Amino acid sequence: MTFPLSRRRVVQCLLAAGLPGALPGSLPGALAQAYPSRPLKLIVPFPPGGSTDVIARMISLRLSDALKTPVVVENKPGVGSVLGTDAAAKAAADGYTLVVSANPAIAPGPLMRASMPYDPLRDFTHLALLGTFPNGFVVRAEHPAKTMAEFVGMARARPGALNYASAGLGSAGFLTGELLKQAAGIDMVHVPYKGSGPAITDLLGGQLDGMFESLVTATTYVRGGKLRLLAVSGDARSKIFPGVPALTEVVPGVTGGAWFGVSAPARLPVNIALRLQTEVQAIVNAPGMQARLSELGMAPMPLGGADFMAFIQAENRKWGPVISAGRIRVE
């Protein structure tokens, strides 16, 4: 598929789609060349095997079909996804290097770091948001709190007596817990882990009161009767557990979770940016893909251009005060 558009029409489409990283000055050369003419690389700044990697490979296969050229996934984890994201920021802006962008490396993660090797807004063309990953707040099945309201009440009655775990300092679960503490006026002790596996082991063993965990992972333990799901951290109830309240129903305004999108280096030629944005949004909008993403715990949200950028900026506005109030720093 090609875009037989005039230069003026491409600029109009760019402005309508809201792709701030693409510059009109790059149009002549880009429009004169067929795209793509060789394989693309999709950097996944996380280890292989996780939900993000699985979703990235699903997207890459369908994008390969749409572009009629291979889209090769390259896992490049490290520094909380900053390493792989930095590699994409420094790649040529020719449409052949993409990256799975995420909250630790784009927003609000950089707000917790003293320095970053790139500017999360200026150094990227943020093409399309894929969706969000709400967490579930779980306790062991024998915990005395039967509801989220009871858990919050216990924490309020016994300041500092309860704890909660997350997959690590600065993770989405940790930030949601900090927002919960600040909004509800409660004092809980945060116990950071390097990944959720060890945290779940300690939760099952009784060393922890609760934790924020991805719904995909939590579902196995909840349905197995080992953990109790008290709330989900998304804007609405989960389709998987419609009887479990959203956290914001218990403490208004408390939502949180991870998010993932597809981005490219800044100054991407406008016709290429439009092509990629359109294809990625079409992939996520496909009914079969929506169902599969939901099974993997993602709430699909295929925003493109200006809407994706607005989402990123809103994340910074939301979490900036929480990070400042909690004096949160990640090294």
C-alpha positions, -999 to 999 in steps of 0.1 A, spaced: 0 0 0 14 34 -9 3 70 -3 0 90 -35 -4 122 -17 7 157 -26 31 174 -2 4 198 9 -21 170 15 5 150 35 11 180 58 -26 184 63 -30 148 72 0 151 96 -16 180 114 -49 162 116 -32 130 130 -10 150 153 25 136 147 48 162 162 80 142 156 77 143 118 90 174 100 77 187 67 113 194 56 119 156 53 91 152 28 107 154 -6 132 125 -2 107 104 17 80 108 -9 104 99 -37 113 65 -22 91 34 -19 86 25 18 94 0 30 121 -14 9 138 -36 35 129 -53 69 120 -32 99 133 -37 135 109 -35 165 129 -30 197 113 -45 228 130 -30 258 120 -59 280 131 -95 284 116 -122 261 87 -142 273 66 -117 291 33 -102 282 49 -72 265 71 -94 244 42 -116 234 21 -86 224 50 -71 205 55 -102 184 17 -104 177 19 -68 164 51 -74 145 36 -104 126 5 -84 115 26 -53 107 48 -75 85 17 -87 66 5 -51 62 38 -37 51 47 -68 31 82 -69 46 96 -86 77 93 -68 111 120 -83 133 117 -82 171 149 -74 190 147 -77 228 170 -51 244 161 -50 282 179 -30 309 177 0 331 139 -3 335 134 -4 297 155 28 292 184 10 275 163 -3 245 143 29 243 175 50 241 188 28 213 156 36 193 160 73 201 195 73 186 186 53 155 181 68 120 147 84 115 139 65 84 111 43 95 131 11 99 135 12 136 105 12 160 103 6 197 77 -5 221 74 26 243 62 22 279 57 41 311 90 34 328 110 49 299 86 76 286 60 87 313 61 89 342 93 69 347 117 97 337 102 119 364 117 96 390 152 97 376 179 123 381 189 122 344 178 106 312 199 99 280 171 112 258 141 136 260 109 114 262 89 139 242 112 156 218 134 126 208 105 104 195 77 103 170 50 87 192 29 68 167 2 48 185 -8 38 219 -16 1 221 -34 -1 254 -31 -1 292 -24 -29 317 -44 -24 349 -32 -42 380 -52 -61 406 -47 -57 443 -46 -92 459 -43 -106 494 -39 -142 504 -72 -161 507 -69 -162 545 -64 -124 550 -90 -109 573 -98 -81 548 -126 -94 526 -130 -62 505 -108 -33 495 -128 -10 517 -120 -33 547 -83 -33 538 -82 5 536 -101 7 569 -76 -16 585 -47 5 572 -63 37 584 -69 22 619 -34 8 622 -9 32 606 22 15 594 10 -20 604 1 -32 569 25 -36 540 21 -41 503 45 -53 476 52 -44 440 74 -56 412 99 -29 421 105 7 431 90 29 404 68 2 389 32 8 380 20 -11 411 43 8 434 30 42 420 -6 31 423 1 21 459 16 55 466 -14 73 451 -37 51 472 -18 60 503 -19 97 495 -56 98 484 -69 77 513 -47 92 539 -33 59 550 2 46 559 13 13 544 49 0 541 60 -6 506 81 -37 500 98 -36 466 108 -68 448 128 -75 417 99 -89 397 66 -102 409 75 -139 412 93 -136 446 66 -112 459 38 -137 451 58 -164 470 61 -142 501 24 -131 498 13 -168 497 36 -175 526 21 -148 548 50 -124 549 30 -97 530 -5 -83 534 -12 -75 498 4 -65 465 -4 -50 431 0 -76 404 -10 -80 367 -44 -95 363 -30 -121 340 -7 -135 366 -32 -129 395 -60 -148 377 -44 -182 381 -40 -178 419 -74 -162 423 -93 -189 405 -72 -215 423 -84 -201 456 -50 -191 469 -54 -153 465 -84 -130 468 -88 -101 444 -100 -70 462 -99 -44 434 -86 -36 399 -66 -4 392 -81 5 358 -106 32 351 -134 6 351 -140 -29 362 -123 -57 345 -142 -79 320 -125 -109 335 -138 -101 370 -169 -79 366 -179 -84 402 -147 -69 416 -148 -31 420 -124 -7 404 -101 8 430 -115 43 422 -149 31 434 -134 26 469 -111 56 469 -121 81 442 -95 91 417 -71 62 424 -63 45 391 -30 32 377 -13 7 355 13 1 328 8 13 292 25 4 259 27 20 225 48 21 194 72 49 188 100 58 164 129 83 164 120 120 161 119 137 127 104 107 110 92 115 74 56 124 76 43 99 50 61 71 68 47 83 102 12 83 88 16 49 72 29 33 104 3 50 127 -25 39 104 -14 3 102 -8 -1 139 -41 14 148 -59 -9 123 -41 -39 138 -52 -31 174 -87 -22 162 -92 -56 146 -119 -76 166 -97 -107 169 -67 -87 182 -89 -68 207 -101 -101 221 -65 -115 223 -52 -84 239 -79 -86 265 -70 -122 273 -34 -110 279 -47 -84 304 -45 -54 282 -73 -29 278 -69 -19 241 -66 18 235 -54 25 199 -47 62 202 -26 78 175 -8 111 170 -20 140 191 -41 117 213 -11 95 221 10 126 229 -18 140 250 -20 107 269 17 108 277 15 144 289 -15 135 311 5 107 327 32 132 337 6 156 351 -11 129 370 20 112 385 43 142 389 27 154 421 25 118 435 62 114 428 71 147 443 50 142 474 65 107 480 100 120 472 104 90 449 137 85 431 149 56 410 186 52 403 
